[in-house]
Amino acid sequence: MNKNWWRKSAENIPNIVIRPPGPKSLKMHKNTTRYFRGLSSQVKLFPVSFEEGHGISLTDVDGNRYLDFSSGIYVTSLGHCHPKISEAVSKWANKLMNCHDFTTPVKEKLVEKLAGILPGNLNGIQFYSDGASAVEAGIRAARAITGKQEFISCFRDFHGKSMGAVSLAQMLRGDVFSYGPTRAPGFYMVPRPNPYRPTFAKADGSIDTDGYIDFYKEFIQEATVGNVSAFILEPAQGWGGSIFPPDDFFPKLRKLCDENNILLFSDEVLAGMGRTGEWLCLDNWNTIPDIVTFGKSFGNGFPVTAMVVKEEYADALDLISASSSYGGNPMACAAALASIEVIEEEDLLENVRTVGKWFLKRMKKMQEEHPIIGDIKGKGFLLGIELVKDKQTKEPFNEAGKLVYQKAFTKGLAWIPAGHILRMSPPLIMDEKFAAMGMDIIEESITEVEKEFGY
Ligand SMILES: Cc1ncc(COP(=O)(O)O)c(C=O)c1O
């Protein structure tokens, strides 16, 4: 497969022919939302209707063409409609769509491939069809492996919307109705390191990783019944705003888990499969989890997710059964297998590392030049820009976040809002030319918003 397959469709993007959201988009949105309710803020703030995607470009129903900095929502990471992946799915769509959890040739190849790319001996595998189901399977697996019941997770992490996953996360999210009234018994939450806004800081104000670890030790002793099965967290926060911990955090957390006989469960649904330039985001810190979940990029848009445990724990998976209606169906396995092969064949981990460094340099320069950019964050193609009203007080600038999102979208950049933190998740195939194009649009929008607010 020619790795430039997407370039032709990227010519002349962005191309805005009518101010978006245009009349056709708005009419379609109105007709749809007459019945389909509960849309995300990504859509509510910019109700455009799409009809085509190819590579790094998206086309709306009014004929506007956008540069994609969202990959759906961290999903179509190898570009929309990658020919190799579409072909693999359509082959099985015409051959065998579902046969429960029986083995198929494509499942055989996928498990061998997946076990081959993962570090250590992460090779006890189950497949599901959404991220939350994989996380639920991880919770069940942790209990089956350890015989223990309690879980510790982190403030502002997100793990999905099933009840177990909801118990691991914030119960009241912005304008979303509280999932409460309480989380399930035995589920606890603790703060996690955010270098820009540390809960535990040294005398000079810099983040104190040991402060977190010491707090966790005390928390385990004082707040739990000594029955903690797993510490589950996102390796880098996605929904929380592309927030990465300091480099010494995960090695220290791994040690804490080992000392306390607690499993380390890395939910890599968003950050895994190449997004940070490594197969696992935890590879950035040479840390191997006991349980890991994959989703989103795993099938490049086809609903397929995975939960994987270390070999020594794999027997426990027999206790929780891999049976599900759709998990691991042949089309899903074909999508995931082709996606991994594409990352290898197109050398995308290297591309993400190289262009990722370029992104950080550009964002750093923007931070220096713009009064409302308080912080920049990222590794590879998991990126964020934090907007503040004042660099000293660090007061979040939500109004600016919303406006910058809308302005950039109007100029032809499809992307993801997260309150005052602008999130970028470009397809991993993107090169510097298009990365610069997207960042120019963002910077132009930030400049306009600064002017509007009198900076
Ligand atoms: C880290 C993480 N885990 C789990 C999920 C849930 O995935 P899904 O929406 O496929 O259920 C998400 C979704 O955003 C996520 O970001």
The ligand as a MOL file (V3000), in Angstrom:
LIG
                    3D

  0  0  0     0  0            999 V3000
M  V30 BEGIN CTAB
M  V30 COUNTS 16 16 0 0 0
M  V30 BEGIN ATOM
M  V30 1 C -9.8470 6.3210 28.3710 0
M  V30 2 C -11.2040 5.8820 27.9060 0
M  V30 3 N -11.7040 4.7160 28.3450 0
M  V30 4 C -12.9090 4.2680 27.9460 0
M  V30 5 C -13.6980 5.0120 27.0870 0
M  V30 6 C -15.0410 4.5010 26.6700 0
M  V30 7 O -15.0070 4.1070 25.3480 0
M  V30 8 P -16.3830 3.9340 24.5290 0
M  V30 9 O -16.9200 5.3100 24.2910 0
M  V30 10 O -15.9560 3.2390 23.2710 0
M  V30 11 O -17.2680 3.0960 25.3910 0
M  V30 12 C -13.2160 6.2390 26.5960 0
M  V30 13 C -14.0280 7.0430 25.6730 0
M  V30 14 O -13.7880 8.1780 25.4140 0
M  V30 15 C -11.9410 6.6890 27.0300 0
M  V30 16 O -11.4470 7.8510 26.5960 0
M  V30 END ATOM
M  V30 BEGIN BOND
M  V30 1 1 1 2
M  V30 2 1 2 3
M  V30 3 2 2 15
M  V30 4 2 3 4
M  V30 5 1 4 5
M  V30 6 1 5 6
M  V30 7 2 5 12
M  V30 8 1 6 7
M  V30 9 1 7 8
M  V30 10 2 8 9
M  V30 11 1 8 10
M  V30 12 1 8 11
M  V30 13 1 12 13
M  V30 14 1 12 15
M  V30 15 2 13 14
M  V30 16 1 15 16
M  V30 END BOND
M  V30 END CTAB
M  END
